């Protein structure tokens, strides 16, 4: 679960409490037929608010992803579409690993907007942001590196999934193999294993793998959430400095 210290963090709440009335004011004037350009201060607050919504939503999805590992529908329509437990599990494991890496991308986008660096979104990356002089001389640079450290040891898995091949995990591969067979395609092996025996074997393996993945991903999430919470503290300080400068 996302801890309340992050879910109710003072930084996003403060920004949203400021951005909300600004958005309402702009919407009201638009309904009155008044076209109004955002000034730099309004643009800044709205942009930071949007970036915070993005990273918070992404972390909620990481949290949800742990639940989805075991949330399989045994409805007939799923079976008719060829969806089985092994495919469902593999899909959600891969989805989690991709999203895990993307949390850091959103942390970089948020930092770009809080510091008002003006870097084009498509050019935002670790070295560009962390080496920027406005960022590098603050605690935020180290806080960003701490977030990156929590996810980078799984980066190669994400890279392989996106660019080369499905996730390579021995237990998941065994499950895929076991779930390839239906009763009408299973031929008893020399050891006499029946299809019912196969179903029991794969169900026990499935329970073990799902439990292990849920524990692993929950622990990963908690480590990432903790580092993001520390990052929020550093960014909140910088946000207050920048907004006061823009309000002058």
C-alpha positions in Angstrom: 0.0 0.0 0.0 1.1 3.6 -0.6 1.8 5.0 2.9 -0.3 7.9 4.1 2.8 9.9 4.5 3.1 9.9 0.7 -0.6 9.7 -0.3 -1.3 12.8 1.9 2.1 14.4 1.5 2.2 18.1 2.2 3.9 19.0 -1.2 1.3 17.7 -3.7 -1.6 18.8 -1.4 -0.2 22.3 -1.2 0.3 22.5 -5.0 -3.1 21.1 -5.8 -4.8 23.5 -3.3 -3.3 26.3 -5.2 -3.7 25.0 -8.7 -7.4 24.0 -8.1 -8.8 27.6 -7.7 -6.6 28.8 -10.6 -8.1 26.1 -12.9 -11.6 27.0 -11.7 -11.0 30.7 -12.3 -9.7 30.0 -15.9 -12.7 27.6 -16.6 -15.2 30.2 -15.3 -13.8 32.9 -17.5 -13.7 30.6 -20.5 -17.4 29.8 -20.0 -18.0 33.6 -20.0 -16.3 33.8 -23.4 -13.2 35.4 -22.0 -10.0 34.1 -23.5 -7.2 34.5 -21.0 -3.5 33.6 -21.3 -1.8 32.1 -18.3 0.8 34.3 -16.8 4.2 32.7 -15.8 3.2 32.2 -12.2 -0.1 30.5 -13.2 1.6 28.4 -15.8 4.2 27.3 -13.2 1.7 26.2 -10.6 -0.5 24.4 -13.1 2.5 22.6 -14.7 3.9 21.4 -11.4 0.4 20.3 -10.3 0.0 18.3 -13.5 3.5 16.6 -13.0 2.6 15.7 -9.4 -0.7 14.1 -10.6 1.3 12.1 -13.1 3.8 10.7 -10.7 1.2 10.0 -8.0 -1.0 8.2 -10.5 1.9 6.1 -11.7 2.8 5.1 -8.1 -0.8 4.1 -7.5 -0.6 1.9 -10.6 2.5 0.3 -9.2 0.6 -0.4 -6.0 -2.4 -1.8 -8.0 -0.1 -4.0 -10.1 0.7 -6.2 -7.1 -3.0 -6.9 -6.7 -3.4 -7.7 -10.5 -0.9 -10.5 -10.2 -3.5 -12.7 -8.7 -6.7 -11.1 -10.1 -7.5 -13.6 -12.8 -10.9 -14.2 -14.2 -11.9 -17.8 -14.9 -14.9 -16.7 -17.0 -15.6 -18.7 -20.1 -14.9 -15.8 -22.4 -11.4 -15.5 -21.1 -10.8 -19.2 -21.8 -12.3 -18.8 -25.2 -9.8 -16.0 -26.0 -6.9 -18.3 -25.0 -6.2 -16.3 -21.8 -4.8 -18.6 -19.0 -3.2 -18.0 -15.6 0.4 -18.2 -17.0 -0.2 -15.6 -19.7 -2.1 -13.4 -17.2 0.8 -13.6 -14.7 3.5 -12.9 -17.3 1.6 -9.9 -18.7 1.3 -8.3 -15.3 4.9 -9.1 -14.2 6.1 -7.4 -17.4 3.7 -4.5 -17.0 5.0 -3.9 -13.5 8.7 -3.9 -14.5 8.0 -1.4 -17.3 6.1 0.9 -14.9 8.7 0.6 -12.2 11.3 2.2 -14.5 8.9 4.9 -15.6 8.4 6.2 -12.1 11.9 7.7 -12.3 11.1 9.3 -15.7 8.1 11.1 -14.0 10.4 12.1 -11.1 12.7 13.8 -13.7 9.8 15.5 -15.4 8.5 16.8 -12.0 12.0 18.1 -11.2 12.3 19.8 -14.5 9.0 21.7 -13.8 9.6 22.5 -10.2 13.0 24.1 -11.0 11.4 25.7 -14.0 14.3 24.5 -16.2 12.3 24.7 -19.4 13.8 21.5 -20.8 11.6 20.1 -23.6 9.8 17.0 -22.3 11.3 14.7 -24.9 14.8 15.8 -23.9 14.4 15.3 -20.2 16.8 12.6 -18.9 18.9 11.8 -15.9 22.2 13.5 -16.9 20.5 16.6 -18.3 18.5 17.2 -15.2 20.9 16.1 -12.4 23.9 18.0 -14.0 21.9 21.2 -14.4 23.5 23.8 -12.2 20.2 24.8 -10.5 19.6 21.2 -9.5 23.2 19.9 -8.9 23.9 22.4 -6.1 20.8 21.3 -4.1 19.9 18.1 -2.2 17.5 17.2 -5.0 20.3 15.9 -7.1 21.1 13.2 -4.5 17.5 12.5 -3.9 16.9 11.8 -7.5 19.9 9.5 -7.6 18.4 7.6 -4.6 15.2 7.1 -6.5 17.1 5.9 -9.6 19.2 3.5 -7.5 16.0 1.7 -6.3 14.8 1.0 -9.8 18.0 0.7 -12.0 18.8 -2.9 -10.9 15.7 -4.0 -12.8 16.3 -1.7 -15.8 17.9 -4.3 -18.0 14.8 -6.5 -17.6 12.6 -3.6 -18.7 14.9 -2.9 -21.6 14.8 -6.5 -22.8 11.0 -6.6 -22.5 10.5 -3.5 -24.5 13.1 -4.0 -27.1 14.0 -7.7 -27.5 11.9 -10.4 -25.8 9.5 -11.4 -23.1 10.6 -11.5 -19.5 13.0 -14.3 -18.9 12.2 -15.9 -15.5 12.7 -19.7 -15.1 9.6 -20.2 -13.0 7.4 -18.2 -15.4 8.7 -20.1 -18.3 7.9 -23.4 -16.6 4.4 -22.1 -15.9 4.0 -21.1 -19.6 5.0 -24.6 -20.6 2.6 -26.3 -18.2 -0.3 -24.1 -19.3 0.3 -24.9 -22.9 -1.6 -28.2 -22.5 -5.3 -28.9 -22.4 -6.8 -32.2 -21.5 -7.3 -33.1 -25.1 -3.6 -32.3 -26.0 -2.0 -34.0 -22.9 -0.4 -37.4 -23.5 0.5 -39.3 -20.3 4.2 -39.3 -19.8 6.3 -42.4 -19.0 6.0 -41.7 -15.3 2.2 -41.9 -15.6 1.4 -38.3 -14.8 -2.2 -37.7 -15.6 -3.7 -34.4 -16.8 -5.2 -34.0 -13.3 -1.7 -34.5 -11.9 -0.4 -31.8 -14.3 -3.1 -29.4 -13.2 -2.2 -29.9 -9.5 1.5 -29.5 -10.2 1.1 -26.3 -12.1 -1.5 -24.8 -9.6 1.0 -25.4 -6.8 3.8 -23.8 -8.7 1.5 -20.9 -9.6 0.6 -20.2 -6.0 4.3 -20.2 -5.1 5.4 -17.9 -7.9 2.5 -15.4 -7.3 3.3 -15.2 -3.6 7.0 -14.7 -4.3 6.3 -12.0 -6.9 3.8 -10.2 -4.7 6.3 -10.1 -1.8 9.1 -9.0 -4.1 7.1 -6.2 -5.8 5.6 -5.0 -2.5 9.1 -4.6 -1.0 10.3 -2.8 -4.2 7.3 -0.5 -4.1 7.9 0.4 -0.4 11.6 1.2 -1.1 10.7 3.4 -4.1 7.9 5.2 -2.3 10.2 6.0 0.6 12.7 7.6 -1.7 10.1 9.6 -3.6 8.8 10.9 -0.3 12.2 12.2 0.5 12.4 13.7 -3.0 9.1 15.5 -2.4 10.5 17.2 0.7 13.4 18.6 -1.4 11.2 19.6 -4.3 8.7 21.3 -1.9 11.4 23.6 -0.7 12.5 24.5 -4.2 8.8 25.0 -5.3 8.2 27.5 -2.6 11.3 29.5 -3.6 10.4 29.5 -7.3 6.7 30.4 -6.8 7.7 33.3 -4.6 10.1 34.5 -7.2 7.4 34.4 -9.9 4.9 36.2 -7.8 7.1 39.3 -7.4 
